[in-house]
Amino acid sequence: GTAAVTLAGLINALKMVSKKINEVKIAMIGAGASNICIARVIIKAGVNPENIIMVDSKGILHPEREDAEILQKEYKEKWEMALITNKEKRKGGIKEAMEGCDVVIALSRPGPDVIKKEWIQSMAKDPIVFTCANPIPEIWPWEAKEAGAKIVATGRSDFPNQINNSLGFPGIFRGALDVQAKTITDEMCIAAAEELAKVAQDRGLREDYLIPTMDDWEVFPREACAVGMKAIEQGVARKIMDRNTLYKIALETIKEARKEIQFLMEKGFIKKPPKTLLK
């Protein structure tokens, strides 16, 4: 889910700054499960792995690190990333990883001050900054903007451009269930990302509207349809149908679920969220 939403944001951010996905250089801050999965998906979507510089708590990943033997034995996914990324063989930490990059995708530890203003200033023209740690991003979005970031996204709903798996999972699962998919592939997640990006494009991209929000509920049937059609194309769907039929099924199912939730809230079975959360 997080990988799909991140890719959707990346697609639209690159569109806004007129850069190509196969040419950009990306610093990835954090090498846990989320960023490893994001890296795998964005590579399949067209990012050149040699243009990725990934950083964990011990520094930039590369095959010559002192802990290379430990990585090989205990952190195989990190080791695989060390082998295919960082063609320049950069060494150092976050500062060195970000220098000259077009994009930074950070899912590391809560900030602020994990990423510093001057490091953003060292990036390429019109830098794209995704700082997704919660509850506090690696750098406050206004500080990233002050440092020259063109596009900024975080993991929080109270800031523009929230990168959150809540935009991915409902549509991905709905699409997989509607066609009774045997599995969920990376390509199905990429299809979800591309549809998320298209929804925002249809509504008009802005620096503060990069991807849809949870309030844009119409995104979910479109996303589900894209996922289901990709499952059919890949031969992992047990039920085969045309796009219009699949979209109608997803739309009606989601509409009905929303009605049921609204009814349960009105009757008090589900408490309404506090007004402070709706600001």
N, C-alpha and C positions, 0 to 999 in steps of 0.2 A: 504493500500500500504506500508506504513512504517513498519507495523508489519511483513508483508511478507518478505520484504527485510532484516529486522533485523534478522528474524528467519533463512533466508538463510545464512547470515553471521555467525550466531551462530552455525549452523550445521557444516559449514566448519571449523570454528575456533576450535570447539571441536574435530573435526576429526584430525586437525593438532597437537593438544596437547594430543591426545589419552585419552579424557575424555568422560564420558557418560552423555547424556542430562538429564537423570532421577536422576543423582547423584550430579550434580554440584550445588554449592551455588551461588546465583546471587544477587548482590546489584543493585537496580534500583533507580537511582537518578532522582527525578522528578516524580510527581504523577498526571500530567495533562492527557488530553485525549490521547495523543500519547503513553505514557508509560502504562497507564491503558489498552489500546487496545493491546499493545505488550505483556503485562503480560497475558492477556486472551488467546492470540493466542499461546504463547510459553507453557503455561500450557496445552492447548489442544494437543500440539505437543509432550508433554512428560516431561516437567519440573515439578518437585514436588513443588507445591505452598508453602509448608512448608519451602522450601529452598530459598525462595525469601524474601529479606529484602528491603522494599520500603520506600523511604524518600521523604517527601514534604518539603515545606518551614519552617514548624514547627518541623521537625524531623522525626524519624522513625515511621511508622504506626504501631500501636498496639491497642488493644481494651481498654487499661487502660489509654490512653492519656487524659489529662485534657479537651480537646475539643471533647471528644468522642460523647457527645450529639449533638453537632453541626454537626459532621461528619454524624451521623445517619440521621439527618433531612435534611441537605443541600448538602451533598456530598456522596450520597449513594454508588457510585461505589468505592470511596476511603474506605468507611466503610466496604464494602464487602471484599476488599483487606486486610484491617486490621484484619478481622476475619479469613481469610484462609492462610495468609502468616505469616512469622516470628515466627516459632515454638519456637525458643529460647527466645522469648519475649525480644529481644534486645531493648534498649532505647538509645537515644542520637541523633547524626546527621550523616552526611555523613561519617566522620571518623570511627565511631563505626559500621556503616552499612557495610563498605568495608572490615573490618578486617577479614582475613581468607577466603574471598570469592574467587571463581574461576573466576568469570565474573563480570564486572560492565557495566551496560547499562544506560547511562546518556542522558536524554533529558530534561534539566532543564533550566538554564539561561546562556547566553553567558559568556565565560571566558575571559582570562585564570584565573587560581587560584581558580576556584570553586572546583576543585579536586587537591590535593597537591601530590607531589612526594612521600612523606613518607607514604601516605595512600595507594598508589599502592604497595609500598615496604612491607606493612603489609598484602597483599593478599596472597593467596595460590600460590604454585609453578606454573610457566608459566601462569601468569594472562592474561586474555582477557579483553581489555578495549575498549568499544564503547562510544566515547564522541561525541555526535551528535548535540550539540547546534550550531546554526548559528547566526552571521557570524563567531564567534570565538568559538572553542570547549572549553569544561570545563577545559581541560589541553591541551597544545600543543602536537601534536603526538610525536615529538622528545623528549620532556620532559618525556612523558609516557614511551617511550622506554628506556631512560636513567635510569628511576626508576625501570626497570626490566620487563615491559610489554612484553609478547611474541607476541601477536597480537594486533594491534591498528587499529581502524576504526573511521572515523569521518563523518560528514554530508557534507563535502566539496569536490568538484570535483578536486581541485588542490592538494589534498593529496591522497595517496593510500587508497583503500578500502572505497569508498564512500557509506554510508548507506543513500539512498535517495528513496523516493517513486516513482520517475520517472522510476525506474527499475521494479516497481510492477504494477502500474495502466494500462499502455498500454496492457500488456499481460492479466491481470485479466479481464479488460473490453472486450477485443477482444474475449476471450474465452467465457465469459458470453453472449455476443451478438451473437456469431456464433451458439450457441445452444439455443438461446432465453431463457436463464435462468430466472426463476421467481424471484430469489433473489441471492445474493452473500453470501455464508456461510463462516464461519471461516475455514471449511475444504477445501474449494476452495482456500482460501488464503494460507493455509498450502501446498496444492498441488503446487501452484505457487512457494512458497519458496523452496520446495524440488527440483523443476525443475531448478530454478535459481542456487541452490547449485550444481546440477549435471553438469550444463553447465561449471561452473568454474572447477569442478573436471575433466571433460573431457579435459580441456585445460591445466591443471596442476596447482595445488594449490601452492601458495607461500605466504610468510608472507606479501608481498605487492600486492598479487592478491587473494583476499578472495572470491570475488563475481564478476560477469561480470560488465562491464562498459556500458554506453549508446552507445558507439561505437560498441559494440558487438550486432548489431541489430538482429542477428539470434536467440538470446535468446527469443525474443518476440513471434514468432510462436510456439516455444517449450513450453513456459509458457502458452500461450493461449490454446494449445492442452491439457495440463495437467489440466487446470482449467475447460475446457469444459467436459473432460472425468469424472472429479470428480462430476460435476453438473449432468451428466447423471447417474452416479452411485448412487447419492443421491436422484434421482427422482425429481429434480427441473428444469430439462431441458425440453423445449417444442419440441425441435428437437433432434432426436436420430440418431447418425451416428457412424461409426467405427473410430478408432484412425487415420488411414492413411488419410481418407477423411477429417477429422477435421483439421489435420495438413496442408494438401494441401490448404484448404480454407483459413486458417489463414496466411499461407505463401504468397499466391497470393494476398490477400487483403493488407497485410503489404507492399509487394513489390510494388504494384500499388500506394499505398499512398506515399511511398518514392519517386517514379518517379514523381508524381504530385508535391510534395514539391520542388524537384530539379528543375523541369521545371519552377515553379513560382519564384524560387530564380534566375534562369538564366535570366528570363524576367524582373526581377526587381520588381515584385509584392510583393515579400517578401525579405526584406533586409537580406543579409548575415551577420552572427554574426561578430563582430569586431575581428580582428586577435588576440587581447590580450586575448580573451576568448578561443581561440583555442590552446593556448600554453600548 
